[in-house]
Amino acid sequence: MAPGRNGSDAPPTTGQRDFFDMSNDAVAVVSARGVVVSWTCGAQALLGYAAEEIVGRSGARLLALAGDSLRLTGIVEHCREGKGWSGLIALRHRDGRRIEADLRVSASFGIGGEECFLVSGREQLPQWTMRQSVLDGFLTRSPIGMAVMDPQLRYLWLNDTLEQFGGVPRDQRLGRRLGELLPGLQAETLEALMRKVMVTGVPVTDYEYEGWSWADPHRRHAYSSSFFPLVDAVGEVAGVCYMVLDITERWYARRLLAMVNEAGSQVGRTLDVMRTAQELAEFAVPRFADFAVVDLLEPVLSLEGHGAWLSDAGPATARLGMRRAGLSSVREGCPEAVAQIGDRVDFIPPPHDLNLLVDGDPIFTPVLDPSDELWVSEEPVRAARMRKYGLHSMIAVPMRARNTVLGLTTFVRSLNPVPFHPDDVLLARELVARAALCVDNARRYSREHTAAVTLQRSLLPHALSGGTAMEIASSYLPANATGGVGGDWFDVIPLSGARVGLAVGDVVGHGIAAAATMGRLRTAVQTLADMEMPPDELLAHLDDLVLRLSEEEPDGEAANQTVTTFLGATCLYAVYDPVTRVCTLARAGHPPPVVISPDGQVMFPELPAGPPLGLGGVAFEATEIELAENSLLGLYTDGLVEGIDRDMGVGMAKLGRLLSRPGLDLETLCATAAQQLVPKPQLDDIALLLARTHELGADRVASWDVPLDPAAVGELRNRATRKVMDWGYEELAVTTELIVSELVTNAIRYGSPPLRLRLIRDSRLTCEVSDGSSTAPRLRHARSTDEGGRGLFLVAQVAHRWGARYAPDGKIIWAEQEIPREH
């Protein structure tokens, strides 16, 4: 019989495993005759036979060693004695392959009067045996540094890798503590962790730290360490083992990513070029350098051009001047700096290339030598500062973004003894690249914002005059840089008959598009006002114009997405007649005007609101109000009375209180009211237009009824001439006589009663003839053979300007003459 596991001929009574651990084993019941009585799924999984294929049949075919009958007989007899058996048996799988099985057989028992045995087993997998040479290679040639420390944390053993990490030979480490050998390696922290592991028995894994090594003293390394206790045979802690992995590259990559991400939140927080440059310098010190300067090309700061001068300028770019835009140092007052913020500089560190700014790589000088001939000859002042303050390492990175050269950023170390490493060049490049995009964004935004402000300023009126009918004051406050230039505007338009037109409006949106649209609307209002249109008709024509402008805008999908689609505007237009003291107003979605009576009473006239311009389909209505002498009329945009901290009603009430203050001249009143309502720039710009009304007295107006009789022309001509001479305008008597004669004659011939002649003495001398007809006059160019048709032509030649306007009861033909300067 073959020997058992115990080396004897008798089968062993016990095995190395628990007989009752059969949770994952193949199990079967076999009779003493060798017939399989019961078969489990585990047995099927091990040998491949299904229960119906094997139950009730001989199990002899399951044995790969069927001829070893003596061994099988020995096993059966052993189990009949009430003892179990375990050992290795070769079995045959259904597919014919041989399986080495760890088999266990129970003591015999009876089932239905037949002697049976419980058999369980599992496949015996081969075991790997580690040779001493393999273990030695694992310990000595592993890329992970390993060491064993005694309870006093002294070195007992270490592998070759750890010896190389620290740069301290093995024989100098054994018997000594970590803190005695590498004081710059956070020795106290590491030893504290080891003590904690020995006390608690809980391992510490992946503790990361940065340290210094004798093996590479010019560069700081990063390590990841793990510690676990060493337990002897009786279960007591006999020391600690620690493993170290050099993760310097991973550490620097994380540091690069973290610093670049942090720079993204701290550099470029404003759309200001100078502020962005200063933020870059302040961010780099002291995180990365001890001294940092940012120099930008002068065209970048002047906001001129579009950057084409930089992309293909070649060596000429090096001759462009730069100005110091950012400066920071660990030393107070930046004593290392040769130039201060705003100073002109032309510094490119030697050894330099004329094409450095255009297409050059960063200049990396790990060790600065101020005694170098290039520094002494080309930069003597900077060389002296380098010696004085110990500047010893430098990286200079050109600033470029979107094929545009912006300037140069220089990082220097002095108090930090560790020189820059090649990895630091990558970090410097990333920081400067991120900042360069912010600088370029700020440059582009500032250029566009400046262009929009310039355009808006050029489109707003530069001088306002209400003649003798009104005193005028205005205040305009632009929106802050975040909100952008808006489309608020106002205007004062002199009209015929000493009347004055007042307009204020607000275009939807911000930016150059809004400013340009504002200019188009203001021009349209001036043109329509010159055509003597009443306020409601003027707004109707303006509404048609805005509809056409909106239709001209390209579709959003096919058009450039940077174009702001024009959606609409609001407007209020008023006409004041100083002769009648009547003010006619109409508004299109705009806030109502404010009226302050001479005794300080505040009123907001209830005008029909009207829809905003650009909606179309709704008529506008005009309202007439009579204003007493020295009344104050205020027109404004919604930004003045509406804000995030108040609603429009509260703002309008406050505006009325501010404008009703007595004792202030109009300019001061306008400026202080705007300043108190909007003390700091808001997201929307504001406009405030104030007008103090005056009445044109009877001594400045003369009028006469005109009978429907051509013979009356002579008498009216004489009366008008005498009146002009009484006013002291003798030099205008002849032209006045001609104008009155032609206008009255035309009214009698072509007009309808009632007819009336009126002279108005204002900044100009105006002659008006009104009649009840709505037929407009037409200027004709008579031929030499025509007997008539030259009346209006003559009037147009001698008058400064002439025109016609419609009234509720007819029309008025008027002509103006310039009053000589001496009057």
Secondary structure, 3 states (H helix, E strand, C coil): CCCCCCCCCCCCCCCCCCCCCCCCCEEEEEECCCEEEEECHHHHHHHCCCHHHHCCCEHHHHECCCCCHHHHHHHHHHHHCCCCEEEEEEEECCCCCEEEEEEEECCCEEECCEEEEEEEEEECCCCCCCCHHHHHHHHHCCCCEEEEECCCCEEEEECHHHHHHHCCCHHHHECCEHHHHCCCCCHHHHHHHHHHHHHHCCCEEEEEEEECCCCCCCCCEEEEEEEEEEECCCCCEEEEEEEEEECHHHHHHHHHHHHHHHHHHHCCCCCCHHHHHHHHHHHHCCCCCCEEEEEEEHHHHHCCCCCHHHHCCHHHHHHCCEEEEEEEECCCCCCCCCCCCCCEECCCCCCCCCCHHHHCCCEEECCCCCCCHHHHHHCHHHHHHHHHHCCCEEEEEEEEECCEEEEEEEEEECCCCCCCCHHHHHHHHHHHHHHHHHHHHHHHHHHHHHHHHHHHHHHCCCCCCCCCCEEEEEEEECCCCCCCCCEEEEEEEECHHHCEEEEEEEECCCCHHHHHHHHHHHHHHHHHHHCCCCHHHHHHHHHHHHHHHHHHCCCCCCCCCCCCCCCCEEEEEEEEECCCCEEEEEEECCCCCEEECCCCCEECCCCCCCCCECCCCCCCCCEEEECCCCCEEEEECHHHHCECCECHHHHHHHHHHHHCCCCCCHHHHHHHHHHHHCCCCCCCCEEEEEEEECCCCHHHEEEEEECCCCCHHHHHHHHHHHHHHHCCCHHHHHHHHHHHHHHHHHHHHHCCCCEEEEEEECCEEEEEEEECCCCCCCCCCCCCCCCCCCHHHHHHHHCCEEEEEEECCEEEEEEEEECCCCC
